[in-house]
Amino acid sequence: MKVYDRDFFKLTEEELSEWKKLEEEEVVASIGNMEIRKSKFHEFPKAARHYQSLFPNNYLDIVDLQNVDELNCLTDNFLQVLEDKQSNERTILNFINENRAYSIIASLFSQYDFGHHEAFIFPEFQLGNSVQVDYLLVGKSSGGYEFIFVELEHPNGSTFLKDGNLGLAFRNGLKQVNDWRRWLEVHFSSLHETFKKYKNPKLQFPEEFLITDRTRLHYAVIAGRRSDFEENKDLTYKLRREESENKIALLHYDNLYDMARNKIGDNTY
């Protein structure tokens, strides 16, 4: 699905002119034929920041994190959705997509050491013809690109049983993750065909999109609320640690709310 109303593969003449002017202003000195530059990236037109990225229409603009009032309002409204006992995973997914509240999902980068160089979001991302991921996050660090496959489960569903073992919501989420893993084991090398329709044609695919590397694949299942994790806490958190060793993060929606709130006004994902 489309992330933005605007098509960032195309720039207006005004945007191109402003971008070129700012790029020229980046040159602050020169030594022989070598130019010394000071980046004005944050001052570029928003469309230009998208345009030069690997996936222009899926790019998460770090400058948007400075829209403090707007993001505070979105996260407050997100909490209201969570507090509504009638809400389910589709309610949450619709809220995020309809309000372009992608910073909420993107706050998951806080759990990892990538995404601060470049970050992208792909809602309802297709793996082949029959498998769909609620959100795919792609983030870059100095070590290259890595991937987070995100599954939203019920905020009011059964997350843990009374004995501390996994409830239905997390069992369903882990089943979905295992389905993704099986698909990726066989088909990851063909996944770049799906990415092609999103990719900037001026740029080449980095090898991380072409060669299977399990260490770059991460998974997150989000279900329930903080209170669901408190009963029989020792076993609950032991299960979370065990799944984290499998590169699966088991999180509740209050984790997501807290991370989204903490990202407001930050300089990077």
C-alpha positions as CSV (number, residue, x, y, z in Angstrom):
1,M,0.0,0.0,0.0
2,K,1.0,3.6,-0.5
3,V,2.8,5.3,2.5
4,Y,2.4,8.9,1.3
5,D,-0.1,10.8,-0.9
6,R,2.9,12.4,-2.6
7,D,5.0,10.6,-5.3
8,F,8.6,11.4,-4.2
9,F,10.0,10.0,-7.5
10,K,9.2,13.4,-9.0
11,L,10.3,16.8,-7.9
12,T,9.0,20.2,-8.9
13,E,11.2,22.8,-10.6
14,E,11.1,24.8,-7.4
15,E,12.3,21.9,-5.3
16,L,15.1,21.0,-7.8
17,S,16.2,24.7,-7.8
18,E,16.2,25.0,-4.0
19,W,18.0,21.6,-3.7
20,K,20.7,22.7,-6.1
21,K,21.2,26.0,-4.4
22,L,21.7,24.4,-1.0
23,E,24.1,21.8,-2.4
24,E,26.2,24.6,-3.7
25,E,26.1,26.3,-0.3
26,E,27.5,23.1,1.2
27,V,30.9,23.9,-0.2
28,V,32.6,26.0,2.6
29,A,36.2,25.8,1.4
30,S,38.5,24.0,-1.0
31,I,42.0,22.7,-0.9
32,G,43.3,22.4,-4.4
33,N,40.7,20.3,-6.3
34,M,39.2,19.0,-3.0
35,E,36.1,20.6,-1.7
36,I,35.3,20.8,2.0
37,R,31.6,20.5,2.5
38,K,29.2,21.1,5.4
39,S,26.0,19.1,5.0
40,K,22.7,21.0,4.7
41,F,20.7,17.8,4.4
42,H,18.2,18.9,7.0
43,E,17.5,22.1,5.1
44,F,16.9,20.3,1.7
45,P,13.3,20.3,0.5
46,K,11.5,17.4,2.1
47,A,10.9,15.9,-1.3
48,A,14.6,16.0,-2.1
49,R,15.5,14.0,1.0
50,H,13.0,11.3,-0.1
51,Y,14.1,11.5,-3.7
52,Q,17.7,10.7,-3.1
53,S,17.0,7.7,-0.9
54,L,16.9,4.0,-1.9
55,F,13.1,3.8,-1.6
56,P,11.8,7.4,-2.0
57,N,8.1,6.6,-1.3
58,N,8.9,4.5,1.8
59,Y,11.5,6.7,3.3
60,L,11.2,7.7,7.0
61,D,12.3,11.4,7.2
62,I,14.2,12.0,10.4
63,V,13.3,15.7,10.1
64,D,9.7,14.7,10.8
65,L,10.7,13.7,14.3
66,Q,10.9,17.4,15.1
67,N,7.2,17.9,14.5
68,V,6.7,17.7,18.3
69,D,3.1,18.9,18.6
70,E,1.9,16.7,15.8
71,L,3.6,13.6,17.1
72,N,2.5,14.2,20.7
73,C,-1.1,14.4,19.4
74,L,-0.7,11.2,17.4
75,T,0.8,9.2,20.3
76,D,-1.9,10.5,22.6
77,N,-4.6,9.3,20.2
78,F,-2.8,6.0,19.8
79,L,-3.0,5.5,23.6
80,Q,-6.8,6.2,23.4
81,V,-7.1,3.5,20.8
82,L,-5.3,1.1,23.1
83,E,-7.5,2.0,26.0
84,D,-10.6,1.2,24.0
85,K,-11.6,-2.4,24.9
86,Q,-13.2,-2.8,21.5
87,S,-9.9,-2.2,19.7
88,N,-8.2,-5.1,18.0
89,E,-5.1,-5.5,15.8
90,R,-6.9,-4.3,12.7
91,T,-8.1,-1.2,14.6
92,I,-4.5,-0.4,15.5
93,L,-3.2,-1.0,12.0
94,N,-5.9,1.1,10.5
95,F,-5.2,4.0,12.9
96,I,-1.5,4.0,12.0
97,N,-2.0,3.8,8.3
98,E,-4.9,6.2,8.0
99,N,-3.1,8.8,10.2
100,R,0.3,8.3,8.7
101,A,1.5,7.5,12.2
102,Y,4.5,5.5,11.0
103,S,6.8,7.0,13.6
104,I,5.0,4.7,16.1
105,I,6.0,1.5,14.3
106,A,9.4,3.0,13.4
107,S,10.2,3.5,17.0
108,L,11.0,-0.2,17.1
109,F,14.4,0.8,15.7
110,S,15.1,1.9,19.3
111,Q,15.5,-1.9,20.1
112,Y,18.3,-2.2,17.5
113,D,21.6,-0.6,16.5
114,F,20.5,0.1,12.9
115,G,18.1,2.6,11.3
116,H,20.0,5.7,12.3
117,H,21.7,6.1,8.8
118,E,18.5,5.5,6.8
119,A,15.1,4.0,7.6
120,F,12.1,2.8,5.6
121,I,8.7,1.4,6.3
122,F,6.6,-1.0,4.1
123,P,3.0,-1.5,5.5
124,E,1.3,-4.7,4.6
125,F,4.3,-6.0,2.8
126,Q,3.8,-9.1,0.6
127,L,6.1,-12.1,0.7
128,G,5.2,-13.8,-2.5
129,N,1.5,-14.3,-3.3
130,S,0.1,-15.6,0.0
131,V,2.1,-14.3,2.9
132,Q,1.8,-10.7,4.2
133,V,3.7,-8.9,6.9
134,D,1.9,-6.2,8.8
135,Y,5.0,-3.9,8.6
136,L,8.4,-4.4,7.3
137,L,11.1,-2.0,8.6
138,V,14.4,-1.6,6.8
139,G,17.2,0.2,8.5
140,K,20.7,1.1,7.7
141,S,23.8,1.5,9.9
142,S,27.5,1.5,9.1
143,G,27.2,-2.3,8.8
144,G,24.6,-2.1,6.1
145,Y,20.9,-2.8,5.9
146,E,18.8,-5.0,8.2
147,F,15.2,-6.0,8.3
148,I,12.5,-6.1,11.0
149,F,9.3,-8.1,10.2
150,V,6.5,-6.8,12.5
151,E,3.3,-8.7,13.5
152,L,0.5,-6.9,15.3
153,E,-1.7,-9.1,17.5
154,H,-4.7,-8.3,19.7
155,P,-4.1,-5.6,22.4
156,N,-6.7,-7.2,24.6
157,G,-6.2,-10.8,23.7
158,S,-4.6,-13.6,25.7
159,T,-0.9,-13.0,25.8
160,F,0.2,-15.1,28.8
161,L,-1.6,-17.9,30.6
162,K,-1.9,-18.0,34.4
163,D,1.0,-20.4,34.6
164,G,3.1,-17.8,32.7
165,N,3.2,-19.7,29.4
166,L,2.3,-18.0,26.1
167,G,-1.3,-17.3,25.4
168,L,-3.2,-17.4,22.1
169,A,-2.1,-13.9,20.9
170,F,1.6,-14.6,21.1
171,R,1.2,-18.2,19.9
172,N,-0.6,-16.8,16.8
173,G,2.2,-14.2,16.4
174,L,5.0,-16.8,16.6
175,K,3.2,-19.0,14.1
176,Q,3.1,-16.1,11.7
177,V,6.8,-15.4,12.3
178,N,7.6,-19.1,11.6
179,D,5.6,-18.9,8.4
180,W,7.7,-15.8,7.3
181,R,10.9,-17.6,8.3
182,R,10.1,-20.6,6.2
183,W,9.3,-18.4,3.2
184,L,12.4,-16.4,3.6
185,E,14.6,-19.4,3.9
186,V,13.6,-20.5,0.4
187,H,12.7,-17.3,-1.4
188,F,14.8,-14.4,0.1
189,S,17.0,-14.2,-3.0
190,S,13.9,-13.4,-5.0
191,L,12.6,-10.8,-2.6
192,H,14.5,-8.0,-4.5
193,E,11.9,-8.5,-7.3
194,T,9.3,-7.2,-4.8
195,F,11.5,-4.4,-3.7
196,K,12.1,-3.3,-7.3
197,K,8.7,-1.6,-7.6
198,Y,9.7,0.6,-4.6
199,K,13.4,1.2,-5.5
200,N,15.0,4.4,-6.8
201,P,15.9,3.5,-10.4
202,K,19.1,5.6,-10.1
203,L,20.5,3.4,-7.3
204,Q,21.7,-0.2,-7.3
205,F,20.5,-2.8,-4.8
206,P,23.0,-3.3,-2.0
207,E,24.0,-7.0,-1.5
208,E,22.0,-7.2,1.7
209,F,18.9,-7.3,-0.5
210,L,20.3,-10.0,-2.8
211,I,22.0,-12.5,-0.4
212,T,20.4,-14.3,2.5
213,D,22.0,-13.4,5.8
214,R,19.9,-14.6,8.8
215,T,21.8,-12.2,11.1
216,R,20.1,-9.3,9.3
217,L,16.6,-10.6,9.8
218,H,14.7,-9.7,13.0
219,Y,11.1,-10.2,14.1
220,A,8.8,-8.4,16.5
221,V,5.4,-9.6,17.8
222,I,3.3,-7.0,19.6
223,A,0.3,-8.0,21.7
224,G,-1.4,-7.2,25.0
225,R,-0.7,-4.5,27.6
226,R,1.9,-4.0,30.3
227,S,-0.4,-5.4,32.9
228,D,-0.5,-8.7,31.0
229,F,3.2,-9.1,31.5
230,E,3.2,-8.4,35.2
231,E,1.4,-11.6,36.5
232,N,4.0,-14.4,36.9
233,K,6.6,-11.9,35.9
234,D,9.7,-14.2,36.3
235,L,8.5,-16.8,33.8
236,T,7.0,-14.2,31.4
237,Y,10.3,-12.3,31.1
238,K,12.2,-15.6,30.8
239,L,10.1,-16.5,27.8
240,R,10.8,-13.1,26.3
241,R,14.5,-13.6,26.7
242,E,14.4,-17.0,25.2
243,E,12.6,-15.7,22.1
244,S,15.0,-12.8,21.8
245,E,17.8,-15.4,21.4
246,N,15.8,-16.4,18.3
247,K,15.8,-12.8,17.1
248,I,12.1,-12.4,18.0
249,A,11.1,-9.5,20.2
250,L,7.9,-10.2,22.2
251,L,6.5,-6.7,23.1
252,H,3.3,-5.2,24.6
253,Y,1.6,-2.1,23.2
254,D,2.8,0.0,26.1
255,N,6.4,-0.8,25.0
256,L,5.5,0.6,21.6
257,Y,3.7,3.7,23.1
258,D,6.7,4.4,25.3
259,M,9.2,4.0,22.5
260,A,7.2,6.3,20.2
261,R,6.9,8.9,22.9
262,N,10.7,8.8,23.5
263,K,11.4,9.2,19.8
264,I,9.6,12.6,19.6
265,G,12.2,15.3,19.0
266,D,15.0,12.9,18.5
267,N,17.7,13.3,15.8
268,T,17.4,9.8,14.3
269,Y,15.5,6.6,14.3
